[in-house]
Amino acid sequence: LKCPAHIAAPCQPTMAAAGDGDAAAAPPVREATLLQLAIADALKPISHLEQAEEFDKLKFKVCTYFTKAGRSLEVASKSFIQLANDFADMAFGSIFTALGDKDWLAEVDFTVPFTAALRERFPKFANMSHFEKTAQDACDRAFDEKQSETVLWECVQMVSEQKPQRTKLFEAVNLARKTAKSSFSKNSLSTDGLETFMGGWIKNTVEQLKAATGGFPEQVVSAEVATQFFNGVVAKNGLPRTVTGVFAAPPANWPYIQSTVAEAFNEAADDAAAVLVGPSADERAAGLEAEPGDSKLPPPKRSRGRAEGYGRAPPTGEQAKAWQDQISRMPARPYGIKKKW
């Protein structure tokens, strides 16, 4: 790779003094690659946010993240769409790992640099008719997911202190977000599209928590904390670009979040109560008795008394009488003397 400073403006040949006083020209400088030029152009809008020296290093680092991505991919066993998405996951995974704390990262459009890097990595697919569309889709998806995961994890750490709860909450909300996003379609937009996406995300999160806790999501997070969490995600631009690109960003402390979270948790509480209480009198009269094994709760543990043989079935009358007779024939032992009979 060239010197980062050469990306925006190629270095001028320098003159070195020779022994006899004649000037000798330096070796010619190579032309900047399309990837280097694309990265310099993509980062130009945020160049004023970094010092000149740091900005040169930044361009070199981003170029390195793209050129190193995809080296371990098995080209022969995957389609171009799979390769493009795997390449995007690797490239943006490195970018967000190193630069995820930069506030300006969400403002950078990496579509052109990613397309150039993908063309350099897989040149045999460069002439495909759907190359540009596949590259753009893979770039948008991977960037959106990596940015979301960074924001979600930051918000999870803010509302939860215990590691097991953090892990369960992050996995639930991340999977629920992907589910809600996949059901969100630009072709069927309506005036309440933002509410539709957010409502699906919240309700899917509660469903994931119910599945992880046996029906009790409040074991991981309360409704109040969940409201704080989703408000924090919105404040940190954690919504997908496919949503925010169509609708305006929701207001801070959006009331819809609080009402939807409360509704989802109330439904979960009603479901848990129904499992605990069982069918109502009307349902029993209608023959809607719960079948054995229908309950989501674990069966009660049986006490292990000595007379029951530590978990075996209780003895019958004859077995109990024989047991008592055997005990009565045992010689008495003085207190405190341990002696085997």
N, C-alpha and C positions, 0 to 999 in steps of 0.2 A: 504494500500500500504506500501511497505517496504521503509526504508530509502533510498534516492537516491544513496548514496554511496555503498549500498549493491547490486545495480543492476549489476555493473561491477565486483565487488569482494565482496562476502559475508563477513560480519563482523566476526571476530574471537571471540569466547566466551571469555568474560572478567572474571577476578577473583576478588572476593571481600573478603576482610578480615573479618573473623568471630570473634566473641567475644573471643573464646578460642584459636585464632591463626590459626585455620584450614581455608583453602581456600574453598570457595563455588563457583561452576560454575554458570554462568549466564544462563538464559533460552535459549534453542536452537533457532537459527535464522531460519526463514522460507525460503524455496527455492524461488528464484526469478521466477516470472511468465514468460511465453513466451512473453507476451507483453512488460514487462520491459526489458528483454534481447534483444528483437527486437529493441526497442527504443534506448538502449545503443549502439547497433551495427550500427544503422542508423545514429546516431549523432556523432559517433567516428571520421569520416573524418573532422569534423569542430571543434573538441574539442580544438584544439590549438588556436582557435579564441576567446575563452572565458576563463576566469579565472577558476581555479579548483573548487572553491566554487560555482561560478555562473553556471558552467557546471553541477554540481550535482543538483542544483535547476532547471536547464533547463530540465533535464531528468524527474524530478518529475512533472513539469508543463505539459510537452507534454503527459506524461502518464495520467495525470488528464484530459486533453482535450479529449483523446480517451475514457476513462472510463465513462465520464459524457455524452458523445454524445449519442443520440438515446434513452434517457430514456423516452421521451414523445411520442415516435412513437407508433402508433396503429398497432400491428403486425397482428392481425386477418384480417384486411381489406386491406392488401397490399401484393403484391407478393414479393419474395425475391429480385428481381432486383430493385423494387421500394424502398424497405427497405435499400438495400445497398447504393443506390444513395442518399437517404435522410440522412442516417447515415454519408456518406462522406461529404455532404454539412454542416452538423452540426459540425463535427470534424474539418474540415479544415477552416470552418468559424471562429471557436474559435482560431485556430492556427494562422491564418493570422491577426486576430484582435489584438492578443497579440504580435506576432513576425513578423508582416509584414514589419517592418522597418529594419530587419536584412538582410544584403546583402547575407549572406550565405544560406538563406532559400531555394533559388532556386536550390542549390547544393545537398540538402538532398533528398534521395529516401525513401519515406514513404510507399512503397508498402508492405513490410513485416510487419511493425508495424500495418498498417491498416488492413491487412488480419487477423492478430492475434486478434486485437480488435474486428473485425467483427465476428470472430468465438466465442469470449467470450460473445458478446452481443446477438448473435442469434445461440446458439449451435445446435438447431434442424435442421438447414440448413447446418451444417458443412460437412455432408457426401454427399452432392449433387455433381454430376459429374462436373457441371459447376461452382462450388463455387469459385475456384481460378480465373477463367477467369472473372467472374462477379465482384469479389473484385478488380482485377487489373483495369478493365475498369472504375469502379466507382471511384477508387482512382485517376487515371490519369485525368479523366474528372473534378472532383471536385477541385483537386489541380490546374489544369490549369486555370479553371475559376476564382478561388479565387485570384490566382496570377495575372491574367490579370486584374481583377477588381481593385486590389490595384494599379497596374501600370497605368491603364487608369485614375483613379481618380487623381493620382498625376499629370499626364500630363494635365488633364483638368484644374486643379487648376493653373498650370503654364501659360496657354494660355488664360484663361478667368477669369475675376474678378467679373462679375455679376452672382448672384445665379441662376436666371431663365435660362440664357444661359448655365451655367455649367450643370444644370440638363438635359437640352435638348441634349447637346452635349454628355454627358456621356451615356444617354439612347440610343441615336442613334448609337454611335460607339460600344457600348457593344452588342446590338442586331445584328448589322451588322457583328461583329466578329463571333458570334455564327453561323450566316447564312453562312458566308464564310468558316468557319471550317467544318460545316456539309457537304458542297459540296466538300471539299478537301478529296480525297481518296488516300490511299497508293497504291491501286491496279492499279491506272491509272496515275502514276507519269511520268513526262516528264522533259526535261531539263529546261523548263520555268515554272515549278511547283510553285516556289517561287513567280514569277511575277503573276501567275494566282491567287494565294491566296491573295496577297497584293492588286492586282487590284480589285478583288471582294470585299474585305473588304472596300476599299476606296469608290468605286461606291455605295455599299450598304449603307454606311454611309451617303452619299449625298442624296440618295433616302429617307432615314429615315428623314433627315432634311427637305427635300422638303415636306414630308407628315406632318411634325410637324409645318411648317410655311406657308402652302398654296402655296408652289412652290418657295420659296425664301430662300434657305439655308444660304445666306450671312447675313440674319438677326441674325443668331446665331454665325457664324464664317466665316471669309473671306478665300479665297483660300490660301493666304499667311500664315495665322495663322494655317489653317488646315495642310499645309505642315510641319510647325514647330511641330505640334502636333504628326503627324505620325512618323516623324524622332525621336522625343523624345521617343515614344513608342518602336521603334526598338532599340534605345540606351539603354533602361532600360529592355531589354529582355522581351518585352511584347508579342512576337509572341508565338503561341502554341508550345508545345513540339513535337507534331506530325509533325510539319513543320520543326522546327529547328533540330529535330532528323534525318531528311533526308537530308536537304539542309544546307549549311554553312550559318552563319548569314550574312545578307546583310551589305554592307559597311556603314559607317557614312555618313549622308546627301546623301542618295541614290538618284541619279537623277530620277529613275523610279517613286519615290513617287511624286516628283514635277510635272512631266509631266502628271501623272495619275490624280492627284488632279486638275490640270488646265483643263484637258479634261472633267472631271466630272462636274466642276463648269460651264464650257462653255456650256455644254449640258443643264444644268439646266437653264442658262440664256436664251438660245434659246427657251426652252419650255415656260418660263415665257413670253418672247416677243411674241411668237405665240398666247398665250392666250390673251394678251393685244391688239394685232393688229387685230386678227381674221383671217379669210381665205383670201388668196391672190386673185388677180383679176382672175388668171387662175382657182383657185379652185371655185370661185363664178360662173365663166362661165361654169364650169363642173357640177354645181349644188351641190357643197359641202358646202352649207351654214351651219353655226353652228346652231344646234338646240337650242331652248330655254332651259336654265339650263345647257348647256354644259360647259359654262365658269366656271373656278375654282374661279374666283373673285366674291366677294359678290355683289349683285345688288346695284346700286347707291341709296343713301338715298334721299327720296323726302323731299323737304323743306316744312315746316309746316307754311304756311302763314295764316293770320287771315281769309282772304276771302275764303280759302279752308277748313275752319273748322278744322284746325290742323290735316291734314293728310287725310281728307275725299276727295272724288272725287271733282274736280272743279265744281262750280255751273253752271247750264245752263243759257241761256239768261234771261228767265223769273225769275229764282231764283235770279240772280244778280240784276235785276231791282227791285224786291220786297225788296231785302236787302238794296238797296240804298234809296228806298222810306221810309223804316222804319228809316233809319239814319237821313233823312232830316226832319222827323216829331219830332225828339227828340229836346227838348228845349236846348238852348245854356247855358253853365255854365261859370260863371266868372272864370278867370284863378286863380288857387290856391285854389279854394273852392271845397272841396270834399263833395259832397252831392248826395245821391242816388235818382234817378228819380222814 
